[in-house]
Amino acid sequence: MDADKAEFLKEFGSDYGYPNGPKSIDEIRATEFNRLDQKGIVYLDHAGATLYSELQMEEIFKDFNSNIYANPHSQSDSSSATSDIIREVRQQVLDYCNASAKEYRCIFTSGATAALKLVGEAFPWSRESCFMYTMENHNSVLGIREYALSKGAAAFAVDVEDNVNGGGASGGQEERVKLSPHATQRRNEAKILEEEPSGNAYNLFAFPSECNFSGLRFSLDLANLIKENSERILEGSPFGKYVRGHWIVLLDAAKGCTTCPPDLSKYAVDFVVISFYKLFGYPTGLGALVVQNDAARLMKKTYFSGGTVAASFADMDFVRRREGIEEHFEDGTISFLSIASIRHGFKILNSLTPSMMSRHIAALTMYVKKMLLGLRHENEANVCIIYEGHTSKLVCHESGSIVSFNLKRPDGSWFGYSEVEKLASLSGIQLRTGCFCNPGACAKYLGLSHLDLLSNLEAGHVCWDDNDIIQGKLTGAVRVSFGYMSTYEDAKKFIDFITSSFVSKPNKSENWNMLRTKSILLSNEGHERKAGYYLKSITVYPIKSCTGFSVESWPLSSTGLQHDREWLLKSLTGEILTQKKVPDMCSVSAYIDLNKGIMFVESPRCREKMEINLKADSYPGGIEEIELHAQSRYEVQYYENDVDLWFSHAVGHPCSLLRCCSSKNYSSLKKDKSRNLCRDVESRLNFANEAQFLLISEESVSDLNNRLSLIDAQKGTRGTSVKINPMRFRPNLVVYGGEPYAEDGWLNIKIGNKNFMSLGGCNRCQMINLVHQAGLVQRSNEPLATLASYRRVKGKILFGILLRYEIQDKKGMQTGSWLRVGEEIHPNSE
C-alpha cells in the first residue's frame, strides 16, 4: 500500500470500503465492475446515472430465462404471477421509503420526469393556488410551473436561509428558518386577486432531497415546516396572501434517494419522485411516484387508457375509471419486465444498506474536496473553487456525493469546463460539465444575474453546448459524483489528473524541448533538401468528413481549393454527418476529374462507383436554404433519390447529399472573445468548419511522433507505437522546411505568387484519434492526449494553422490561380 492511500485510510478508513459489509469495496469492484478496470475507465458521473452491477445483470437474465412474465392485464397464470411480482415490487419501494402501505401508494412511471409531469398536470390548481419551489431544483421540477401558471396560479422560487432576526437557543425550527421569495410569476392573462384568498386552495411546495448541482442535502424537516408554519416562515414577505390554504409537499428524490431515502413515517411528504437507474443503474426508462393517499385523491386526471378504466363506451361520452390509485394513474401496460428486474437492484441496496453506502461515498467526497481545496499554483494562488451550500444545519445536511467546482489559472482567469471535460476524457475519466439541468442553482452559485443569462443566450449559449466562458464569466461548472462502487483509486486518479493538467509548478520539466533539435531535412529519395519552405502536398476533400484525394496542382476559387468541402451528407433528422458521429465515413472516398467534369465516389459497401456531374443543373433534386454554424446560411442543391440511397448504403445511415451553391454570412468575422475561437466569414466558405485551408508542417508532425515514441519508451513499449501520418489531421496543404511549429508565428504566407492570411492555430478534437486500419475504425487517446500535454493554449489544443486566400485580382484568379506541389513558401512576406 502506498503512503497516499495509507494516509487516506488513516483519516477515512472507518467509513470507506464497507468494513462491516458482506463484501469489501475491492471485492465489489473485482467481481461486479470488472469492466471499468478492463477499459481503464474512471467513472465519476453517478449523479447522472450510476452503474449497474455485472452480477445484478446476471441475476436479471437468469430470472428472465427461468420464468415467464406476461401482460398483467390478462387473466392467465403467467399474467397473475406477473401481477404478484409487481405488487411485491411496489411494497419494496414503499419499504425503502419507510412508507406505510395504508397511507401511501407506489405509481410506476416511465421515469422521474414523467412522475413530476403527472403531478403537474393532475394537481388541483386554481387562481388562488401557488407553486413554491427552492432555487435548487431540476428543470423537470421547474416544468411544473407551466401547469400552475396556465391555470392562473402564482409561482415563485425561494432561498432557504437562517432567520437572523429570530430563533434563539430555545427557539423552534420555524423561528430559525426563513424562506426568502424571489419575484412572483403570473401569466399576463391571469387576473391578480383583488380579494383575500378563501384559504381553500391547494398549494404545492417542491424541493430536492439533494441538489444535483452542489450536492447540498435538504432536511425533510422542510416538509413539516411548510405544512405547519408556512405563513410564519414567510411572514413579512409580499407573497403572504398567496400562501394561505392547504399545502402539498413534493420531494424530488431522484438524486438523493440512493444514500438517503426519505423516512415517510416521520415527515409529511405527499409526493416522492424516484428514479431507478440512479439507484442501481438498471433499468432505465422507469421511475416511481410515491403518493400519499389523500394527495392522490386530489389529483384530477383527464386522460384515460387501457388499464385505467372499469368501463367505457365507444359511441357516447361515458367512462367509469378504476378506483385503485395505481390503476387510475398508470396508463397502458406498465413496463412489467423492468419492474421485475428492480428486485435484483434492491438486493444490492439492502445488502450494503444506504447508511453504509452514504458513509463510503461521503469519505470519497470529503477527500476530493480536501485535495482540490489544497491545490496551489506556483505563485500560491488557489486552483479550485468548490460550490457548496452554507445554510442552517437545521434545514440542510452536509453535502452528498457531488463535488462541483471550477478551476483557475495562476493569473486568476478561468479554465473553461469544456477544456476540463476534453482532457478528462483523454485520460479515461468520465465526468459531467455545464449546469446539469439545474438553472437556479447554477445561477445562484456562479453569481449570474438575469441580464447575464439573457446575454449568454443572445451570444448563442444553450444547454449542452461548449460555450463555457462568455465575457470572462463562467456559464457552468465541472461535476464529479461518486457511487457505491467508487474507489479511492478512482478519486486519486482524478486528483492526479487535475494536478498534472491544471496546476502550474515551478521548475517544470523541459524534457520535451530536448526533442526540438535541428536535423538535416531529407527528401523521400534521401537527398538533402534545399533550405526554405516548400509545398509538399495538396489534398482536396470534396465531401465533408469523407476521404479526399491528393493532386500535383489544383485551381483556387473564392472558397479556397475549388470544390473543397462543397458537398456534405445530412441525416433525415437534419443532422450534419461527420466522422465523429459516423466513423465509417472515412471509407467513402471522392475524386474529381476536372476534364470530365465528374466527381467519382467509391465505398467498399457499394459495388459500383457513384458519378456526380459537376454541372449544377444536372440533377433536378431542388434547391433550398439551410443554416449552419449559427452565423451562415447556405443555398444548397439536393439530389435525386437514387443518389441518396447510394450514400445511405455507403455510410450505413439514411442520409441526403447536399451541394453548396452559395453562402451568406451575418457578420464580417465572428469571434467569440471568451474562447478566442473564430470562424472566417469575411470570405466565402463552402462547408468547412472554420476556414478555407488547413496547413500542416511535416516537421511538426515529426516532432509529435518523436514525443509519442518517448512516451512509449517511458512505458516500456518501445517499437509498438504507430507513426502519425500528416493526413491524420486532414490538411489541405502539407509543407516542409524549417523548425517544428514555425508556422505558429506566420501572420501571412505567399505560395508562388498567391497570398494567404493566417487565422491562427487549428483547435483539434477527438476526430484525430480515429484510426482507420484494414477497413475498421478504432478509437484511441492519441495523438490528442500528447498534443494536450504541450500544445494547449487557453482551452484549445492547437496543431496546424488556418488560412484564408487573399484574392487580389479576380480576373487573374479565374485564369491562372493554381497551387502546385513544390512551390516555394515565403512566410510573413510583405
C-alpha positions in Angstrom: 0.0 0.0 0.0 1.4 3.4 -1.0 1.8 6.2 1.5 -1.0 8.3 0.0 -3.6 5.6 0.4 -2.3 4.8 3.9 -2.9 8.5 4.8 -6.4 8.4 3.3 -7.3 5.3 5.2 -6.0 6.8 8.4 -8.5 9.6 8.1 -11.4 7.9 6.4 -10.8 4.1 6.9 -13.7 3.7 9.4 -16.2 4.7 6.7 -14.5 3.8 3.4 -14.8 0.4 1.8 -17.7 -1.3 3.7 -15.6 -2.6 6.6 -18.7 -4.3 8.1 -20.4 -5.2 4.9 -20.7 -8.6 3.1 -18.0 -7.5 0.6 -15.2 -5.0 0.7 -15.0 -2.4 -2.0 -12.1 -4.2 -3.6 -14.2 -7.4 -3.9 -17.1 -5.5 -5.3 -15.0 -3.9 -8.0 -13.3 -7.2 -8.9 -16.5 -9.3 -9.1 -19.2 -6.8 -10.2 -17.5 -3.9 -12.0 -14.5 -5.6 -13.7 -15.4 -3.8 -16.9 -14.2 -0.5 -15.5 -10.7 -1.7 -14.9 -10.6 -3.6 -18.2 -11.4 -0.5 -20.1 -9.3 1.8 -17.9 -12.3 4.0 -17.2 -12.7 6.2 -14.1 -16.4 6.8 -14.0 -17.4 9.9 -12.0 -20.9 10.7 -13.2 -23.1 8.8 -10.8 -25.4 11.8 -10.3 -26.2 11.4 -14.0 -26.6 7.6 -13.9 -25.0 5.1 -11.6 -23.6 1.9 -13.0 -25.3 -1.5 -12.9 -23.6 -4.4 -11.3 -22.5 -7.3 -13.6 -23.8 -9.8 -11.0 -27.1 -7.8 -10.9 -27.5 -8.2 -14.6 -26.6 -11.9 -14.5 -29.4 -12.4 -11.9 -31.9 -10.5 -14.0 -31.2 -12.6 -17.1 -31.2 -15.8 -15.1 -34.6 -14.7 -13.8 -35.9 -13.9 -17.2 -34.6 -17.1 -18.7 -36.2 -19.2 -15.9 -39.6 -17.5 -15.6 -42.5 -16.5 -17.9 -43.7 -12.9 -17.4 -46.9 -11.9 -19.2 -49.1 -8.8 -19.6 -50.6 -8.2 -16.1 -53.9 -7.1 -17.7 -54.6 -10.7 -18.8 -56.0 -13.5 -16.7 -53.6 -16.3 -17.4 -51.5 -18.0 -14.8 -48.4 -16.2 -16.1 -50.2 -12.9 -16.0 -51.3 -13.5 -12.4 -47.8 -14.4 -11.4 -46.6 -11.2 -13.0 -49.2 -9.2 -11.1 -47.9 -10.8 -7.9 -44.4 -9.7 -8.7 -45.5 -6.1 -9.4 -47.3 -6.0 -6.0 -44.1 -7.3 -4.4 -42.0 -4.6 -6.0 -44.5 -1.8 -5.1 -44.1 -2.9 -1.5 -40.3 -2.9 -1.8 -40.4 0.7 -3.0 -42.6 1.7 -0.1 -40.4 -0.2 2.4 -37.4 1.6 1.0 -39.1 4.9 1.9 -40.4 3.6 5.2 -43.9 4.4 4.0 -46.9 2.6 5.3 -49.0 0.8 2.7 -52.0 2.1 4.5 -51.0 5.7 3.8 -49.0 5.6 0.6 -49.2 4.1 -2.9 -46.5 3.4 -5.5 -47.3 4.5 -9.0 -44.9 3.4 -11.7 -44.0 5.9 -14.4 -41.6 6.0 -17.4 -39.1 7.9 -15.3 -38.7 10.5 -12.6 -39.6 13.3 -15.1 -42.8 11.5 -16.0 -43.7 11.3 -12.3 -43.1 15.1 -12.0 -45.2 15.7 -15.1 -48.0 13.6 -13.7 -48.1 15.8 -10.5 -48.1 19.0 -12.5 -50.9 18.1 -14.9 -53.1 16.5 -12.3 -52.7 18.9 -9.4 -55.9 20.9 -8.5 -54.6 24.3 -9.5 -56.7 27.4 -9.1 -56.3 31.2 -9.3 -55.8 31.1 -5.5 -53.0 28.4 -5.7 -49.3 29.0 -5.7 -46.4 26.8 -6.7 -43.4 27.5 -4.4 -40.0 25.8 -5.0 -36.4 26.1 -3.9 -33.9 27.7 -6.3 -32.0 24.4 -6.2 -34.4 22.4 -8.4 -34.0 20.4 -11.6 -35.6 21.6 -14.8 -38.1 18.7 -14.6 -39.4 20.3 -11.4 -39.4 23.8 -12.8 -41.6 22.5 -15.7 -44.5 22.0 -13.2 -44.6 25.8 -13.2 -46.2 25.8 -16.7 -49.2 23.9 -15.4 -49.6 26.3 -12.4 -49.3 29.4 -14.5 -51.6 28.2 -17.2 -54.3 27.7 -14.6 -53.9 31.2 -13.2 -51.9 30.2 -10.1 -48.9 32.2 -8.8 -45.4 30.7 -8.8 -42.2 31.8 -7.1 -38.8 30.4 -6.1 -37.4 30.7 -2.6 -34.0 30.6 -0.9 -33.8 28.7 2.4 -31.9 30.8 4.8 -31.2 31.3 8.5 -33.5 33.7 10.2 -31.1 36.2 11.7 -33.9 38.1 13.5 -35.3 35.1 15.4 -34.7 31.7 16.9 -32.6 31.9 20.0 -31.2 28.9 21.8 -34.7 27.8 22.7 -36.4 28.8 19.5 -38.3 26.3 17.4 -37.1 25.4 13.9 -39.8 27.6 12.3 -38.3 30.6 14.2 -34.8 29.9 12.9 -35.6 29.3 9.3 -36.5 31.8 6.7 -37.8 31.4 3.1 -36.8 34.4 1.0 -39.0 34.5 -2.1 -38.0 35.7 -5.5 -40.4 37.7 -7.7 -43.8 36.3 -8.1 -44.7 34.9 -11.5 -48.2 35.0 -13.2 -49.3 34.8 -16.8 -50.3 38.1 -18.3 -53.9 36.8 -18.9 -54.3 35.9 -15.2 -56.0 38.4 -13.1 -54.4 39.4 -9.8 -56.6 38.5 -6.9 -58.4 41.6 -5.6 -59.9 39.9 -2.6 -58.3 38.0 0.2 -58.0 34.3 -0.8 -60.5 31.9 0.7 -57.9 29.6 2.2 -59.4 26.6 0.5 -56.9 26.5 -2.4 -54.2 23.9 -2.7 -50.6 25.0 -2.9 -47.6 22.9 -3.9 -44.1 23.2 -2.5 -41.2 21.3 -4.2 -37.7 20.7 -3.1 -35.0 18.1 -3.8 -33.6 15.8 -1.3 -30.1 16.5 -2.8 -29.2 19.3 -5.1 -27.7 17.8 -8.3 -25.5 20.9 -8.8 -23.9 21.4 -5.4 -24.7 18.1 -3.6 -26.5 20.0 -0.8 -28.8 17.7 1.0 -32.1 19.3 2.3 -33.5 18.2 5.5 -37.0 16.7 5.3 -37.9 18.9 8.2 -38.7 21.4 5.5 -41.8 19.4 4.7 -43.2 19.6 8.2 -42.3 23.3 8.5 -44.2 24.1 5.3 -47.2 22.0 6.3 -47.4 23.6 9.8 -45.9 27.0 9.7 -45.8 28.3 6.1 -47.4 31.7 6.9 -45.0 32.2 9.8 -41.9 31.3 7.8 -42.9 33.7 5.0 -44.1 36.3 7.5 -43.5 39.9 6.2 -43.0 38.8 2.6 -45.1 40.4 -0.1 -46.4 37.0 -1.0 -48.1 36.2 2.2 -51.6 36.3 0.9 -50.8 33.7 -1.8 -49.5 31.1 0.6 -52.7 30.5 2.6 -54.6 27.3 2.1 -53.6 23.7 2.1 -50.0 22.8 1.4 -49.0 19.8 -0.5 -45.2 18.9 -0.5 -43.3 17.3 -3.3 -39.9 15.8 -2.8 -37.6 15.2 -5.8 -35.6 12.2 -4.5 -34.2 11.2 -7.9 -30.7 12.1 -6.9 -30.6 11.7 -3.1 -32.6 8.6 -2.7 -29.7 6.2 -3.1 -27.8 7.0 0.1 -30.5 8.9 1.9 -34.0 7.6 1.3 -36.8 9.6 2.8 -38.4 8.3 6.0 -42.1 8.9 5.3 -43.0 7.7 8.8 -41.5 10.9 10.2 -42.0 13.6 7.5 -45.2 14.9 6.0 -44.3 14.5 2.3 -47.1 13.9 -0.1 -45.3 13.1 -3.3 -41.9 11.4 -3.6 -40.2 11.1 -7.1 -37.8 8.2 -7.6 -35.5 7.2 -10.5 -34.3 3.6 -10.5 -31.3 3.9 -12.8 -29.9 6.5 -10.4 -30.4 3.9 -7.6 -28.8 0.9 -9.2 -28.1 1.6 -12.8 -30.8 -0.6 -14.4 -33.5 -0.4 -15.6 -33.6 2.9 -17.4 -36.9 4.4 -18.5 -38.6 3.5 -15.2 -39.5 5.7 -12.2 -42.0 5.9 -9.5 -44.2 8.4 -7.8 -44.8 7.5 -4.1 -48.0 9.4 -3.3 -49.9 9.9 0.0 -53.5 8.6 -0.4 -55.2 11.9 0.4 -53.0 13.8 -2.0 -53.7 11.2 -4.7 -57.5 11.7 -4.3 -57.0 15.4 -5.0 -55.4 14.8 -8.4 -57.6 15.4 -11.4 -56.7 13.1 -14.3 -58.2 13.9 -17.7 -56.9 11.2 -20.0 -58.0 7.5 -19.7 -56.4 4.5 -21.3 -56.3 0.7 -21.3 -55.9 -0.4 -17.7 -57.2 2.8 -16.1 -60.9 2.3 -16.8 -63.5 -0.1 -15.4 -65.7 0.5 -18.4 -66.1 3.0 -21.4 -68.4 3.4 -24.4 -67.0 4.0 -27.8 -70.0 5.9 -29.2 -71.0 8.1 -26.3 -69.5 10.2 -23.6 -69.3 7.6 -20.8 -66.3 6.3 -18.9 -66.0 4.8 -15.4 -62.5 4.8 -14.0 -60.9 2.3 -11.8 -60.8 3.1 -8.1 -57.4 1.9 -7.3 -54.8 4.7 -7.1 -52.2 2.8 -9.1 -54.7 1.6 -11.7 -56.1 5.1 -12.0 -52.8 6.7 -13.0 -50.8 4.0 -14.8 -51.7 4.4 -18.4 -51.5 1.3 -20.6 -49.4 -1.7 -19.9 -46.7 -0.9 -17.4 -43.1 -1.9 -18.0 -43.5 -5.2 -16.2 -40.2 -6.7 -17.2 -38.3 -3.6 -16.0 -40.4 -3.7 -12.8 -39.5 -7.4 -12.2 -35.8 -6.5 -12.6 -36.0 -3.9 -9.8 -36.0 -6.6 -7.2 -32.4 -7.5 -8.1 -31.3 -3.9 -7.7 -32.9 -3.7 -4.3 -30.9 -6.7 -3.2 -27.7 -4.7 -3.6 -29.1 -1.7 -1.7 -30.4 -3.9 1.1 -27.1 -5.9 1.4 -24.9 -2.8 1.6 -27.6 -0.6 3.2 -28.0 3.1 2.4 -26.2 4.0 5.6 -23.0 2.1 4.7 -23.1 3.5 1.1 -23.6 7.0 2.4 -20.5 6.8 4.7 -18.4 5.2 1.9 -19.4 7.8 -0.6 -19.0 10.7 1.9 -15.5 9.6 2.6 -14.5 9.9 -1.1 -16.4 13.2 -1.5 -14.7 14.8 1.5 -11.3 13.5 0.4 -11.7 15.0 -3.1 -12.9 18.3 -1.7 -9.9 18.4 0.7 -7.4 17.7 -2.0 -8.9 20.1 -4.5 -9.0 23.0 -2.0 -5.4 22.3 -1.1 -4.1 22.7 -4.6 -1.9 25.8 -5.3 -0.2 27.2 -8.3 3.5 28.1 -8.2 2.5 31.7 -7.2 0.4 30.2 -4.3 -2.8 31.2 -6.0 -5.8 28.9 -5.4 -6.5 26.4 -8.2 -10.1 25.4 -7.3 -13.3 26.9 -6.2 -16.0 24.5 -4.9 -19.7 25.2 -4.9 -21.4 24.1 -1.8 -24.2 25.5 0.4 -23.7 27.1 3.8 -27.3 27.0 5.0 -28.6 26.3 8.5 -28.0 22.7 9.5 -31.5 22.6 10.9 -32.7 22.8 7.3 -29.8 21.3 5.3 -27.5 18.4 6.0 -23.9 18.1 4.8 -23.2 17.7 1.1 -23.9 14.3 -0.5 -22.0 12.5 -3.3 -21.3 15.6 -5.5 -18.3 17.9 -5.9 -19.0 20.8 -8.3 -16.1 23.2 -9.0 -14.3 25.3 -11.4 -10.5 25.8 -11.9 -8.4 29.0 -12.1 -5.2 29.8 -13.8 -2.3 31.4 -11.9 -3.5 34.8 -13.1 -7.0 34.3 -11.7 -8.7 33.7 -15.1 -10.8 30.6 -15.5 -10.2 27.3 -17.2 -13.3 26.6 -19.2 -15.2 23.5 -18.2 -15.1 22.2 -21.8 -11.3 22.1 -21.6 -11.5 20.1 -18.4 -14.0 17.7 -19.9 -12.0 17.2 -23.1 -8.8 16.5 -21.2 -10.5 14.2 -18.7 -11.9 12.1 -21.5 -8.5 11.7 -22.9 -7.3 10.5 -19.5 -10.2 7.9 -19.3 -12.1 10.0 -16.7 -15.9 10.3 -17.3 -17.4 13.4 -15.6 -20.0 16.0 -16.4 -19.9 19.7 -17.1 -22.4 22.5 -17.6 -25.4 23.5 -15.4 -26.7 19.9 -15.0 -30.3 21.0 -15.9 -30.4 23.0 -12.7 -30.5 26.7 -13.8 -31.4 28.1 -10.4 -28.5 26.5 -8.6 -26.2 27.3 -11.5 -27.1 31.0 -11.5 -27.0 31.1 -7.7 -23.6 29.6 -7.2 -21.9 31.2 -10.2 -23.4 34.6 -9.4 -25.2 35.0 -12.8 -27.9 37.7 -13.0 -30.9 37.6 -15.3 -29.1 40.0 -17.5 -26.1 37.7 -17.7 -28.3 34.7 -18.6 -30.1 36.7 -21.3 -26.8 38.0 -22.7 -25.4 34.4 -22.8 -28.5 33.3 -24.7 -28.1 36.1 -27.2 -24.4 35.1 -27.6 -25.6 31.7 -28.7 -25.2 29.8 -25.5 -27.7 27.0 -24.9 -27.8 23.9 -22.7 -25.2 21.2 -23.5 -23.0 23.4 -25.8 -19.4 24.2 -25.0 -19.7 27.9 -24.6 -18.2 27.7 -21.1 -16.9 31.3 -20.7 -18.6 34.3 -22.1 -17.3 37.8 -21.4 -15.0 36.4 -18.8 -17.8 34.8 -16.8 -18.4 31.1 -16.4 -21.6 29.6 -17.7 -21.4 26.3 -15.9 -19.2 24.1 -13.7 -17.4 20.7 -13.6 -19.1 18.0 -11.6 -17.8 14.7 -10.3 -20.1 12.4 -8.3 -19.5 9.1 -6.6 -21.4 5.8 -6.4 -21.4 2.9 -4.1 -18.8 1.1 -6.2 -16.4 4.1 -6.5 -12.9 3.6 -5.0 -10.1 5.6 -3.6 -8.1 4.7 -6.7 -10.8 6.5 -8.8 -10.6 9.6 -6.6 -6.8 9.6 -6.6 -6.6 9.3 -10.4 -8.9 12.2 -10.7 -6.9 14.3 -8.3 -3.6 13.4 -10.1 -5.3 14.3 -13.4 -6.3 17.8 -12.1 -2.8 18.3 -10.6 -0.9 17.3 -13.7 -3.1 19.1 -16.2 -4.1 22.4 -14.5 -1.7 23.2 -11.7 1.4 25.2 -12.6 4.5 24.1 -10.9 8.0 25.7 -10.6 10.9 24.2 -12.5 8.5 22.2 -14.7 10.4 19.6 -16.7 11.5 20.7 -20.1 12.3 17.2 -21.4 10.1 17.8 -24.4 12.4 20.6 -25.5 15.2 18.0 -25.9 13.3 16.8 -28.9 13.4 20.1 -30.7 16.8 19.7 -32.1 17.7 20.6 -35.6 18.0 17.9 -38.2 19.0 17.6 -41.8 15.9 17.8 -43.9 15.9 14.9 -46.4 13.5 14.3 -49.2 11.9 10.9 -49.9 14.9 10.0 -52.0 17.3 10.7 -49.2 18.9 13.7 -50.8 19.4 16.9 -48.7 16.6 19.4 -49.3 17.0 23.0 -50.2 16.8 25.5 -47.4 13.4 27.3 -47.1 9.8 26.2 -47.0 8.1 24.3 -49.8 4.7 22.9 -50.5 4.8 19.1 -50.3 1.2 18.0 -51.0 -2.2 19.3 -51.8 -5.4 17.5 -50.8 -9.0 18.2 -51.7 -11.9 16.9 -49.7 -15.0 17.3 -51.9 -17.4 15.7 -49.4 -17.2 17.0 -45.8 -15.7 14.3 -43.5 -15.1 11.8 -46.3 -11.7 10.8 -47.7 -10.2 13.3 -50.2 -7.6 13.0 -52.9 -4.1 14.4 -53.5 -3.1 16.3 -56.6 0.1 17.8 -58.0 -1.7 21.0 -58.8 -5.2 22.4 -58.3 -7.1 25.6 -59.1 -8.1 28.2 -56.5 -11.5 29.8 -56.2 -13.3 32.3 -54.0 -14.0 29.5 -51.5 -10.4 28.1 -51.3 -9.4 25.0 -53.3 -12.0 24.5 -56.0 -14.8 22.1 -54.9 -13.2 21.6 -51.5 -15.9 20.6 -49.0 -18.6 21.6 -51.5 -20.8 18.6 -50.5 -22.0 17.2 -47.3 -24.2 14.4 -46.0 -27.3 15.3 -43.9 -29.3 12.8 -41.9 -33.1 12.5 -42.3 -33.4 14.4 -39.0 -31.4 17.3 -40.3 -28.1 16.5 -38.5 -24.9 17.0 -40.4 -22.9 13.8 -40.6 -19.2 13.8 -39.6 -16.7 11.2 -38.9 -17.0 11.9 -35.1 -20.6 10.7 -35.4 -20.3 8.3 -38.3 -16.7 6.9 -38.3 -17.4 4.8 -41.4 -17.5 8.0 -43.5 -13.7 7.6 -43.7 -14.2 4.6 -46.0 -16.0 6.8 -48.6 -13.5 8.4 -51.0 -14.2 11.1 -53.6 -12.1 12.1 -56.6 -12.8 14.9 -59.1 -11.8 14.8 -62.8 -11.9 18.4 -63.9 -11.6 17.5 -67.6 -14.6 15.2 -67.5 -16.5 17.4 -65.0 -17.4 14.4 -62.8 -16.9 13.6 -59.2 -16.3 9.8 -58.7 -17.2 8.4 -55.3 -16.3 4.9 -54.0 -17.2 2.9 -51.0 -16.3 -0.7 -50.1 -20.0 -1.2 -49.3 -21.1 -0.4 -52.8 -20.3 -2.4 -55.9 -20.4 0.5 -58.3 -18.9 3.9 -58.2 -21.2 6.9 -57.9 -20.7 9.5 -60.6 -21.8 13.1 -59.8 -21.9 15.5 -62.7 -20.3 18.9 -61.7 -22.8 20.9 -63.7 -25.2 22.5 -61.3 -28.2 21.8 -63.5 -27.5 18.0 -63.9 -29.8 16.9 -61.0 -33.3 18.2 -60.6 -33.4 17.5 -56.9 -34.4 21.0 -55.8 -32.7 24.0 -54.1 -33.4 25.3 -50.6 -31.7 27.4 -47.9 -30.2 25.9 -44.6 -28.4 27.4 -41.7 -25.0 26.1 -40.3 -22.5 27.4 -37.8 -25.2 29.7 -36.3 -23.9 32.7 -38.4 -24.1 31.3 -42.0 -26.9 30.4 -44.4 -26.3 28.2 -47.4 -28.2 27.8 -50.6 -27.9 24.1 -51.2 -28.8 21.7 -54.0 -30.5 18.4 -53.3 -30.1 15.2 -55.4 -32.5 12.6 -56.6 -33.4 9.6 -54.5 -31.0 7.1 -56.2 -28.0 9.3 -55.2 -29.2 9.5 -51.6 -29.8 5.7 -51.5 -26.2 5.1 -52.7 -24.8 7.3 -49.9 -27.1 5.9 -47.3 -25.8 2.4 -48.1 -22.2 3.7 -48.3 -22.1 5.2 -44.7 -24.7 2.9 -43.1 -27.1 5.8 -42.2 -30.1 7.1 -44.1 -28.9 10.5 -45.5 -29.1 13.0 -48.3 -26.3 14.5 -50.3 -26.2 18.4 -50.4 -24.1 20.6 -52.6 -23.3 24.2 -51.6 -24.5 26.7 -54.2 -23.8 29.9 -52.3 -23.4 31.0 -48.7 -24.3 34.2 -46.8 -22.7 35.4 -43.6 -24.3 37.6 -41.0 -21.1 39.3 -39.8 -17.7 40.1 -41.3 -15.8 37.9 -38.8 -17.4 36.1 -35.9 -15.2 35.8 -32.9 -16.0 34.5 -29.5 -13.5 36.5 -27.5 -14.1 34.5 -24.4 -12.8 31.4 -26.1 -10.6 33.0 -28.7 -12.2 30.9 -31.4 -13.0 32.3 -34.8 -14.8 31.2 -38.0 -13.7 33.0 -41.1 -16.8 34.6 -42.5 -15.1 37.5 -44.2 -14.6 35.4 -47.2 -16.8 32.7 -48.8 -16.7 29.2 -47.4 -18.2 26.0 -48.5 -19.0 23.5 -45.7 -15.6 24.0 -43.9 -15.9 24.4 -40.1 -13.6 27.4 -39.7 -11.5 28.4 -42.7 -10.8 27.8 -46.3 -7.4 26.0 -45.7 -5.7 23.9 -43.1 -1.9 23.8 -43.3 0.3 21.2 -41.5 4.1 21.2 -41.2 5.9 18.0 -41.8 8.5 18.9 -39.2 5.7 19.5 -36.6 4.3 16.0 -37.3 7.8 14.6 -37.0 8.3 16.3 -33.6 4.9 14.9 -32.4 6.0 11.4 -33.5 9.2 11.8 -31.5 7.2 12.7 -28.4 4.9 9.7 -28.9 8.0 7.4 -29.2 9.4 8.9 -26.0 6.2 8.2 -24.1 6.2 4.6 -25.4 9.8 4.2 -24.2 8.9 5.5 -20.8 6.1 3.0 -20.6 8.4 0.2 -21.8 6.5 -0.3 -25.1 9.3 0.8 -27.4 8.7 -0.2 -31.0 5.0 -0.6 -30.7 3.9 2.9 -31.4 2.2 3.8 -34.7 3.7 6.8 -36.5 1.2 9.5 -37.1 0.8 10.4 -40.8 0.2 14.1 -41.6 -3.1 13.1 -43.3 -4.5 12.0 -39.9 -5.1 15.8 -39.5 -7.0 16.1 -42.8 -4.9 19.1 -44.1 -5.3 20.8 -47.4 -1.7 21.8 -47.5 1.4 20.0 -46.1 4.7 22.0 -46.1 8.2 21.1 -45.3 11.3 23.1 -44.2 12.5 24.9 -41.1 11.8 24.2 -37.4 8.8 22.4 -35.9 5.9 24.8 -35.2 7.5 27.6 -37.0 4.1 28.0 -38.7 2.7 29.3 -35.4 4.3 32.6 -35.9 3.2 33.1 -39.5 0.9 36.1 -40.0 0.7 35.5 -43.7 2.4 33.5 -46.4 3.0 33.6 -50.1 2.9 30.4 -52.1 4.3 31.1 -55.5 2.5 34.4 -56.3 -0.6 33.6 -54.2 -1.1 35.4 -50.9 -2.7 33.8 -47.8 -3.6 35.2 -44.4 -3.1 33.1 -41.2 -6.2 33.0 -39.0 -4.3 31.3 -36.1 -4.0 27.7 -34.9 -6.4 25.0 -35.6 -8.2 23.7 -32.4 -8.1 19.9 -32.6 -10.8 17.5 -31.4 -11.3 13.7 -30.9 -11.5 13.2 -34.7 -7.8 12.9 -35.0 -7.9 10.0 -32.6 -9.8 7.8 -35.1 -7.5 5.1 -36.6 -8.5 3.5 -39.9 -6.9 0.1 -40.4 -7.9 -2.8 -42.5 -11.4 -1.4 -43.1 -12.1 -0.9 -39.4 -12.3 2.3 -37.4 -10.7 2.2 -33.9 -10.6 5.0 -31.3 -7.6 5.8 -29.2 -6.4 8.7 -27.0 -3.6 9.6 -29.3 -2.3 11.8 -30.6 -4.7 14.3 -28.9 -3.6 13.3 -25.4 0.1 14.0 -26.2 -0.8 17.3 -28.0 -2.7 18.3 -24.9 0.4 18.0 -22.9 2.3 20.7 -24.8 0.1 22.4 -27.3 -2.7 23.7 -25.0 -3.4 27.4 -25.2 -6.3 28.8 -23.2 -8.5 25.8 -23.6 -7.5 24.9 -27.2 -5.3 22.1 -28.3 -3.6 23.6 -31.4 -1.9 21.9 -34.3 -1.6 23.3 -37.8 -2.8 26.7 -38.9 -5.9 28.0 -40.7 -5.5 30.1 -43.8 -7.6 32.4 -46.0 -6.9 33.0 -49.6 -6.3 36.7 -50.3 -7.8 37.5 -53.7 -6.1 40.4 -55.3 -7.1 40.1 -58.9 -10.3 38.2 -59.5 -9.6 38.1 -63.3 -6.2 36.7 -62.7 -7.6 34.1 -60.2 -10.0 32.8 -62.8 -7.4 32.3 -65.5 -4.2 31.3 -63.7 -4.5 30.9 -59.9 -3.4 27.4 -59.3 -1.4 25.8 -56.4 1.4 23.5 -57.4 3.4 21.0 -55.3 7.0 22.1 -54.9 6.2 25.8 -54.9 8.3 27.8 -52.5 6.6 29.3 -49.5 7.5 32.8 -48.1 6.3 33.3 -44.6 5.4 36.8 -43.4 6.0 38.3 -46.8 5.2 42.0 -47.3 
